[in-house]
Amino acid sequence: MNKPIVAIMYDFDKTLSTMDMQNYSFIPALGLTPQEFWGETSEYTERYGVERILAYMYMMIKEAEKKGIKLTREFLQNCGKDIQFFEGVDTWFSRINKYGEEHGVQVEHYLVSSGTKEIVEGCKIYKEFKEVYGCEFFYQDGVAVWPKLAINYTQKTQYFFRIAKGVTNVIDDDGVNQKTQALRVPYENIVYLGDGMTDIACMTLVKKNGGTSIAIYPELNSNKVRQILNDNRVNFICTADYKEGGDLEKVIKLTINKVATLSEIRENQIELAKK
């Protein structure tokens, strides 16, 4: 019998990393502060009615052009090298994978971000994910000229179904919409980790389908996620502490234990039915 799978979906900015991924190296390379770049992006959105994710991607291209920077994939990947993560993230994936193996469960990690995929490709935890979904650029002569893929906050929800069905190709619309008799990853085996309001659609979807939604918050700053918990949109709120023995690790381990126990019960029932 195949091992049951627990799929953990992660937001990136302020869930795994301590701030927006562009703030570390990309925006300073433009000679701007994060406040200036995001302020200009918001102004552009409001003035022209451009969707916010498309607006920031446009501003990345235009500000790079103004600075004389070639916005290549290599340049963006280099911008991922300086990303800083919350405590414990560096060892989180190996610890959780090992715990799953010890309990007969296969753990898979998926990143679903409205941030820039090319920047993520350059960070030290990129290799830990089975799939990385993020906003991508289309390149001509090696330079970014147009959005290839944009993922806003509600569009993240499609990846819940893609992961459950095992339809990982982002342009496979038929596969993700087809009715299936057996999910590769049952909905209740999916966990979503996000940092707040921009993740509510995914958090609510996962929770309503029997999975586990966890809102992550910086230490001593739980105000923005407490209301989400009070509104019954998440199962848990946890500090952004990925260290061994922390509350977040305990919640994930409980989920793995539940999946392992239910799988064992089902297997025993199948064997009894054969007798």
C-alpha positions as CSV (number, residue, x, y, z in Angstrom):
1,M,0.0,0.0,0.0
2,N,1.3,3.5,-0.9
3,K,2.2,5.8,2.0
4,P,-0.5,8.4,2.8
5,I,0.6,11.9,1.8
6,V,0.5,15.1,3.9
7,A,0.8,18.2,1.6
8,I,1.9,21.4,3.3
9,M,1.1,24.6,1.3
10,Y,3.1,27.7,2.3
11,D,2.8,31.4,1.6
12,F,6.3,33.0,1.4
13,D,6.5,36.7,2.3
14,K,6.2,37.1,6.1
15,T,5.2,33.5,6.5
16,L,8.7,31.9,5.9
17,S,10.7,35.1,5.2
18,T,10.7,38.0,7.6
19,M,9.5,40.5,5.0
20,D,8.6,40.8,1.3
21,M,11.2,39.0,-0.8
22,Q,11.8,42.1,-3.0
23,N,12.8,44.2,0.0
24,Y,16.1,42.3,0.7
25,S,18.1,43.0,-2.5
26,F,15.9,43.8,-5.5
27,I,14.5,47.2,-4.3
28,P,17.8,48.4,-2.8
29,A,19.4,47.7,-6.2
30,L,17.0,50.2,-7.7
31,G,18.2,52.8,-5.3
32,L,14.7,52.9,-3.6
33,T,13.4,52.1,-0.2
34,P,10.6,49.5,0.2
35,Q,8.3,52.3,1.2
36,E,9.1,54.1,-2.0
37,F,8.7,51.1,-4.3
38,W,5.5,49.8,-2.7
39,G,4.1,53.3,-2.5
40,E,4.7,53.9,-6.2
41,T,3.1,50.5,-6.9
42,S,0.0,51.4,-4.9
43,E,-0.3,54.8,-6.6
44,Y,-0.1,53.1,-10.0
45,T,-2.8,50.6,-9.0
46,E,-5.1,53.3,-7.8
47,R,-4.5,55.7,-10.7
48,Y,-5.0,53.2,-13.5
49,G,-7.0,50.4,-11.9
50,V,-4.4,47.8,-12.5
51,E,-4.6,44.6,-10.5
52,R,-2.1,44.9,-7.6
53,I,0.0,41.9,-8.5
54,L,0.3,42.9,-12.2
55,A,1.1,46.4,-10.9
56,Y,4.1,45.3,-8.9
57,M,5.4,43.2,-11.8
58,Y,5.1,46.2,-14.1
59,M,6.9,48.4,-11.6
60,M,9.7,45.9,-11.3
61,I,10.2,46.0,-15.1
62,K,9.9,49.8,-15.4
63,E,12.1,50.7,-12.4
64,A,14.8,48.3,-13.5
65,E,14.7,50.0,-17.0
66,K,15.0,53.4,-15.4
67,K,18.1,52.2,-13.4
68,G,19.7,50.6,-16.4
69,I,19.4,47.1,-14.9
70,K,18.7,44.2,-17.2
71,L,16.0,42.3,-15.5
72,T,17.2,38.8,-16.3
73,R,16.3,35.5,-14.5
74,E,19.9,35.4,-13.2
75,F,19.7,38.9,-11.7
76,L,16.4,38.0,-10.0
77,Q,17.8,34.7,-8.7
78,N,20.7,36.5,-7.2
79,C,18.3,38.8,-5.4
80,G,17.1,35.7,-3.5
81,K,20.4,34.9,-1.9
82,D,20.0,37.5,0.9
83,I,16.5,36.5,2.0
84,Q,16.3,36.0,5.7
85,F,13.9,33.5,7.2
86,F,12.2,33.1,10.6
87,E,14.1,31.0,13.2
88,G,14.1,27.3,12.5
89,V,13.1,27.5,8.8
90,D,16.6,26.2,7.8
91,T,16.1,22.9,9.5
92,W,12.3,22.8,9.4
93,F,11.8,20.7,6.2
94,S,14.3,18.0,7.1
95,R,12.8,17.6,10.6
96,I,9.2,17.4,9.4
97,N,10.2,15.0,6.5
98,K,11.9,12.7,9.0
99,Y,9.0,12.7,11.4
100,G,6.7,11.8,8.5
101,E,9.0,8.9,7.5
102,E,9.1,7.6,11.0
103,H,5.3,7.5,11.1
104,G,4.8,6.0,7.6
105,V,3.7,9.3,6.0
106,Q,5.1,11.0,3.0
107,V,5.3,14.8,3.6
108,E,5.4,17.1,0.6
109,H,6.0,20.9,0.7
110,Y,4.5,23.3,-1.8
111,L,5.1,27.0,-2.2
112,V,2.1,29.1,-3.4
113,S,3.2,32.7,-3.5
114,S,2.1,36.0,-5.0
115,G,5.8,36.9,-4.9
116,T,8.4,36.5,-7.7
117,K,9.2,32.9,-8.4
118,E,12.6,33.7,-10.0
119,I,13.7,35.4,-6.7
120,V,12.6,32.3,-4.8
121,E,14.7,30.1,-7.1
122,G,17.8,31.8,-5.7
123,C,17.0,31.4,-2.0
124,K,18.4,28.6,0.1
125,I,15.2,26.7,0.7
126,Y,14.0,26.6,-2.9
127,K,15.1,22.9,-3.2
128,E,12.9,21.9,-0.3
129,F,9.6,22.3,-2.3
130,K,8.1,19.7,-4.5
131,E,6.5,22.5,-6.6
132,V,7.0,26.3,-6.4
133,Y,4.1,28.4,-7.7
134,G,4.7,32.1,-8.0
135,C,4.5,35.1,-10.3
136,E,6.8,34.7,-13.3
137,F,8.1,36.9,-16.1
138,F,8.2,36.2,-19.8
139,Y,11.7,36.9,-21.3
140,Q,12.8,38.2,-24.7
141,D,16.5,38.1,-25.4
142,G,16.9,37.1,-21.8
143,V,15.2,40.2,-20.3
144,A,11.8,40.3,-18.6
145,V,9.3,42.1,-20.7
146,W,5.9,40.9,-19.6
147,P,4.2,38.8,-16.9
148,K,4.1,35.1,-17.8
149,L,2.1,34.1,-14.7
150,A,0.5,36.2,-12.0
151,I,-1.0,34.7,-8.9
152,N,-3.2,37.0,-6.8
153,Y,-4.7,36.1,-3.4
154,T,-7.8,34.4,-4.7
155,Q,-6.1,32.7,-7.5
156,K,-4.0,30.8,-4.9
157,T,-7.1,28.6,-4.3
158,Q,-6.7,26.7,-7.6
159,Y,-3.5,25.2,-6.3
160,F,-5.3,23.5,-3.4
161,F,-7.2,21.5,-6.1
162,R,-4.1,21.0,-8.3
163,I,-2.2,19.5,-5.3
164,A,-5.1,17.3,-4.2
165,K,-5.5,15.9,-7.7
166,G,-1.8,15.8,-8.6
167,V,-2.3,18.1,-11.5
168,T,0.8,20.2,-11.1
169,N,1.1,21.7,-14.6
170,V,-0.2,25.3,-14.3
171,I,-1.5,25.3,-17.9
172,D,-3.4,22.0,-17.5
173,D,-6.9,23.5,-17.0
174,D,-8.7,20.4,-18.2
175,G,-7.0,18.1,-15.6
176,V,-7.6,20.4,-12.7
177,N,-11.3,20.7,-13.6
178,Q,-12.1,17.1,-14.3
179,K,-14.0,15.1,-11.8
180,T,-11.9,12.4,-10.2
181,Q,-12.8,9.4,-8.2
182,A,-9.6,9.3,-6.1
183,L,-7.6,12.3,-5.0
184,R,-3.8,11.9,-4.9
185,V,-3.9,13.9,-1.6
186,P,-7.2,13.9,0.3
187,Y,-8.4,17.4,1.2
188,E,-8.2,16.6,4.9
189,N,-4.4,15.8,4.4
190,I,-3.6,19.3,3.2
191,V,-2.2,22.0,5.5
192,Y,-2.0,25.7,4.6
193,L,0.4,28.2,6.3
194,G,-0.1,31.9,5.7
195,D,0.4,35.2,7.5
196,G,-2.9,37.0,7.3
197,M,-5.5,38.8,5.3
198,T,-4.1,38.0,1.9
199,D,-4.3,34.3,2.6
200,I,-7.9,34.2,3.9
201,A,-9.3,32.7,0.7
202,C,-7.0,29.7,0.8
203,M,-7.2,29.4,4.6
204,T,-11.0,29.2,4.5
205,L,-11.0,26.8,1.5
206,V,-8.6,24.4,3.2
207,K,-10.5,24.5,6.6
208,K,-13.9,24.0,5.0
209,N,-12.7,20.9,3.2
210,G,-11.4,19.3,6.3
211,G,-7.7,20.3,6.1
212,T,-5.7,22.4,8.5
213,S,-5.3,26.1,8.2
214,I,-2.6,27.9,10.3
215,A,-2.2,31.7,10.5
216,I,1.4,32.7,11.2
217,Y,2.3,35.9,13.0
218,P,5.5,37.6,14.2
219,E,6.2,37.2,17.9
220,L,4.2,39.7,20.1
221,N,2.1,40.8,17.1
222,S,-0.9,38.6,16.9
223,N,-3.5,41.3,16.4
224,K,-4.0,40.8,12.7
225,V,-4.6,37.0,12.9
226,R,-6.7,36.9,16.1
227,Q,-9.7,38.2,14.2
228,I,-9.2,35.5,11.6
229,L,-9.3,32.9,14.3
230,N,-12.4,34.5,15.9
231,D,-14.1,34.4,12.5
232,N,-13.5,30.7,12.4
233,R,-11.4,31.0,9.2
234,V,-8.4,29.1,10.5
235,N,-7.8,26.2,12.8
236,F,-4.8,27.6,14.6
237,I,-2.7,30.7,15.0
238,C,1.0,30.2,15.7
239,T,4.0,32.5,16.1
240,A,6.5,32.4,13.2
241,D,8.7,30.0,15.2
242,Y,9.8,27.0,13.2
243,K,12.2,25.8,15.8
244,E,12.1,22.3,17.2
245,G,9.5,21.8,19.9
246,G,7.6,25.0,19.0
247,D,3.8,25.2,18.8
248,L,3.9,25.2,15.0
249,E,5.9,22.0,14.9
250,K,3.5,20.4,17.4
251,V,0.5,21.2,15.2
252,I,2.1,19.7,12.1
253,K,3.1,16.6,14.0
254,L,-0.4,16.2,15.2
255,T,-1.7,16.4,11.6
256,I,0.9,13.7,10.6
257,N,-0.2,11.5,13.5
258,K,-3.9,11.8,12.6
259,V,-3.2,10.9,8.9
260,A,-1.0,7.9,10.0
261,T,-3.6,6.6,12.4
262,L,-6.5,6.9,10.0
263,S,-4.5,5.2,7.3
264,E,-3.7,2.3,9.6
265,I,-7.4,2.0,10.6
266,R,-8.5,1.9,6.9
267,E,-5.8,-0.7,6.1
268,N,-7.0,-2.9,8.9
269,Q,-10.6,-2.6,7.8
270,I,-9.7,-3.6,4.3
271,E,-7.8,-6.7,5.5
272,L,-10.8,-7.6,7.7
273,A,-13.2,-7.3,4.8
274,K,-11.0,-9.8,2.8
275,K,-11.4,-12.5,5.4
